[in-house]
Amino acid sequence: TLMYTFIKSLKSFAKDDFPVKKVSDFIINSNFSKKTLAKYSHFNENTFARNMIYKDKDFQILLICWSPGQLAPIHGHEGEKCWFKVLSGKLEICNYTLESRTPLRLKKIEKIHANEGYLDGPADIHSVNNVSKRPVVTLHIYAKPYDSCETYDIETKQIKRMEMKYHSIDGKLC
């Protein structure tokens, strides 16, 4: 199947520590039908839904489903390489640089309006927001999976640890 071939290719990239240009080109040129992804396409009315497609020690693949108005707060990626591709809809992405941890100071370096087909990554510190009135679906690849990440609250000037949960695993709701 197409997903099996996609996973097999990512396994070969893992052997070379995910060379950024090759992986980016591979992801941008990979296309999945709605039918292929249907079993993973679960939404949550309260928050964006993290639907795990595949996970091993080297990488994981998620399908994230965003209802209108849902967002991921400003967060980092634990120093790992990660990419996401907008499969349907459009998102607003704000990228930041960390100027100081104590006191917390972030500098917004860009705001991107990411339309269908847009590839983001490898990401560092950013927020992701579905500012549209339509659902959005994104495919994420994370090198070296992790279960929690730092979030940055500009208003309270606090860095917090956020535990990340799955809404579904291999198509089955958790």
Order of alpha helices (4+ residues) and beta strands (2+ residues): alpha-alpha-alpha-beta-beta-beta-beta-beta-beta-beta-beta-beta-beta-beta-beta-beta
